[in-house]
């Protein structure tokens, strides 16, 4: 790695270890949690560092650093979910991650450093956090909740045989609201502060909104798919 890649990543790794150590003291985080965090860190490093070079984001921008802080928190959340039975510790690391999700966009706009890399980095961090939360909630409400976390990845898998799904999407306030609602609803479900019937209804409503949002986007991409692709599909 170059110096511009190494220093923020070294800082993130140090923060990750420090946070996990603190959680180990407070919650008794065990071997499974540490192993999950190690795998998570290795995968993130293998994906993020080449992407930084590919997009020319060395060094990372101010908003990217905020997202990197979220990645550290998500690593801790991953460890806690795998280790099990750490409800309030999980809430305590997820809530700041959700708050920072609103901050990185403001930082990017305020510093005029918005980029395709930053948008993708933010989106992938969001998607993995939702997946982690959906796994935790699925333990209580059932495997159907996993569809919330899997939706982004199912969409990505579907785009391989259907390249038109890679098409650009117009800005949508509704899409942003639905996406933000997933994390909020799931963390409330994790906390257990509502009766189970209310929690189930809230999570089911979030899933229904997500299905509607993805369905609307897929329909829009289908209508705007390239003419050549239409001709091939119609032949």
C-alpha positions in Angstrom: 0.0 0.0 0.0 1.1 3.6 -0.5 1.3 6.0 2.4 -1.9 7.7 1.4 -3.7 4.4 1.6 -1.9 3.1 4.7 -2.4 5.8 7.2 -6.2 6.0 7.2 -6.5 2.2 7.0 -4.0 1.7 9.9 -6.0 4.2 11.9 -9.2 2.3 11.2 -7.6 -1.0 12.1 -6.4 0.4 15.4 -9.8 1.8 16.1 -11.4 -1.5 15.3 -9.1 -3.4 17.7 -9.6 -0.8 20.4 -13.4 -1.0 20.1 -13.5 -4.8 20.1 -11.2 -4.8 23.1 -13.6 -2.4 24.9 -16.5 -4.6 24.0 -14.6 -7.6 25.2 -14.2 -6.0 28.6 -17.8 -4.8 28.8 -19.6 -7.8 27.2 -17.2 -10.6 27.4 -16.9 -10.8 23.6 -15.7 -14.2 22.8 -13.6 -16.0 20.2 -16.5 -16.2 17.6 -16.9 -12.5 17.8 -13.2 -11.8 17.3 -13.0 -14.3 14.4 -16.0 -12.7 12.7 -14.4 -9.3 13.1 -11.1 -10.6 11.6 -12.9 -12.1 8.6 -14.9 -8.9 8.1 -11.7 -6.8 8.3 -9.9 -9.0 5.8 -12.8 -8.9 3.3 -13.2 -5.1 3.6 -9.5 -4.6 3.1 -9.5 -6.8 0.1 -12.4 -4.9 -1.5 -11.8 -1.4 -0.4 -8.1 -0.8 -1.1 -8.2 -1.9 -4.8 -11.4 0.2 -5.2 -9.6 3.3 -3.8 -6.9 2.9 -6.4 -9.4 2.1 -9.2 -11.4 5.3 -8.4 -8.3 7.4 -7.7 -9.4 8.1 -4.1 -5.9 8.0 -2.5 -6.1 9.7 0.0 -9.7 9.3 1.1 -11.9 12.4 1.1 -13.4 13.9 4.3 -16.8 12.2 3.7 -15.0 8.9 2.9 -13.3 9.1 6.3 -16.7 9.4 8.0 -17.9 6.3 6.1 -14.7 4.5 7.2 -15.6 5.3 10.8 -19.0 3.7 10.1 -17.2 0.6 8.7 -15.4 0.3 12.0 -18.7 0.4 13.9 -20.2 -2.1 11.5 -17.3 -4.4 12.2 -18.1 -4.3 15.9 -21.8 -4.9 15.2 -20.9 -7.9 13.1 -18.8 -9.3 15.9 -21.6 -8.8 18.4 -24.2 -10.5 16.3 -22.0 -13.5 15.6 -21.1 -13.8 19.3 -24.7 -13.5 20.4 -26.7 -12.1 23.3 -25.3 -8.5 23.4 -28.4 -6.5 22.6 -27.6 -3.2 24.2 -24.0 -3.3 23.1 -25.2 -3.9 19.6 -27.6 -0.9 19.8 -24.8 1.3 21.2 -22.6 0.7 18.2 -25.4 0.7 15.5 -27.0 4.0 16.5 -23.8 6.0 15.9 -23.4 4.2 12.6 -26.9 5.2 11.6 -26.3 8.8 12.6 -23.0 9.0 10.7 -24.9 7.8 7.6 -26.6 11.2 7.6 -23.3 13.0 8.3 -21.1 11.7 5.5 -23.5 13.0 2.8 -23.6 16.4 4.4 -19.8 16.4 4.7 -19.4 15.5 1.0 -21.7 18.3 -0.1 -20.2 20.8 2.4 -16.7 20.1 1.2 -17.6 19.6 -2.4 -15.9 16.3 -2.4 -18.8 14.1 -3.6 -17.7 11.2 -5.8 -18.9 8.0 -7.4 -16.5 6.2 -5.1 -18.0 7.9 -2.0 -21.5 7.1 -3.1 -20.7 3.4 -3.7 -18.7 3.2 -0.4 -21.6 4.6 1.5 -24.1 2.4 -0.2 -22.2 -0.8 0.4 -21.6 0.1 4.1 -25.4 0.7 4.4 -26.2 -2.6 2.8 -24.0 -4.6 5.0 -25.2 -3.0 8.2 -28.8 -3.7 7.2 -27.8 -7.3 6.5 -26.2 -7.7 9.9 -29.2 -6.2 11.7 -31.6 -8.4 9.7 -29.7 -11.4 10.9 -30.1 -10.4 14.5 -33.8 -9.6 14.1 -34.4 -12.9 12.3 -33.4 -14.8 15.4 -36.5 -13.4 17.1 -39.0 -12.9 14.3 -38.1 -15.6 11.8 -36.0 -16.0 8.6 -38.4 -13.9 6.5 -36.6 -10.8 8.0 -33.4 -11.8 6.1 -35.1 -10.7 2.9 -34.5 -7.1 4.1 -30.8 -7.6 4.3 -30.5 -9.8 1.3 -32.4 -7.4 -1.1 -29.4 -5.4 -2.2 -27.4 -8.5 -2.9 -30.2 -10.2 -4.7 -30.5 -7.1 -6.9 -26.8 -7.2 -7.6 -26.9 -10.9 -8.5 -29.8 -10.4 -10.8 -27.8 -7.7 -12.7 -25.3 -10.3 -14.0 -27.8 -12.0 -16.3 -29.7 -8.7 -16.8 -27.1 -5.9 -17.4 -29.8 -3.3 -17.9 -30.2 -3.4 -14.1 -26.9 -1.5 -14.0 -28.6 1.5 -15.5 -28.6 4.9 -13.7 -31.4 5.6 -11.3 -32.9 9.1 -11.0 -32.7 10.8 -7.6 -35.6 9.8 -5.4 -36.6 11.1 -2.0 -38.9 8.1 -1.5 -36.0 5.7 -2.1 -33.8 7.5 0.4 -36.6 7.5 3.0 -37.3 3.8 2.6 -33.6 3.0 2.8 -33.1 5.0 6.0 -36.2 3.5 7.5 -34.8 0.0 7.3 -32.0 0.7 9.7 -34.2 2.6 12.1 -36.9 -0.1 12.2 -34.4 -2.9 12.6 -32.4 -1.3 15.4 -35.7 -0.6 17.3 -36.6 -4.3 16.7 -33.2 -5.3 18.0 -33.7 -3.2 21.2 -36.9 -5.1 22.1 -38.5 -1.9 23.4 -41.8 -2.6 21.7 -44.1 -5.6 22.2 -43.5 -8.4 19.7 -46.7 -7.9 17.7 -45.8 -4.2 17.1 -42.2 -5.1 16.3 -43.4 -7.7 13.8 -45.8 -5.2 12.2 -43.1 -2.5 11.9 -40.5 -4.9 10.4 -43.1 -6.3 8.0 -44.0 -2.7 7.0 -40.4 -1.9 6.4 -40.0 -5.0 4.2 -43.1 -4.1 2.2 -41.8 -0.6 1.6 -38.4 -2.0 0.5 -40.1 -4.4 -1.9 -42.1 -1.5 -3.3 -39.0 0.7 -3.7 -36.9 -2.0 -5.4 -39.9 -3.0 -7.6 -40.4 0.6 -8.7 -36.7 0.9 -9.6 -36.6 -2.3 -11.5 -39.7 -1.3 -13.5 -38.1 2.0 -14.3 -34.8 0.4 -15.4 -36.8 -2.0 -17.5 -38.6 0.8 -19.3 -35.3 2.6 -19.9 -33.2 -0.4 -20.9 -31.1 0.0 -24.1 -32.9 -0.5 -27.4 -30.4 -3.2 -28.4 -31.3 -5.2 -25.3 -35.0 -4.8 -26.1 -34.5 -6.1 -29.6 -32.5 -9.1 -28.4 -35.1 -10.0 -25.7 -37.9 -9.6 -28.2 -36.3 -11.7 -30.9 
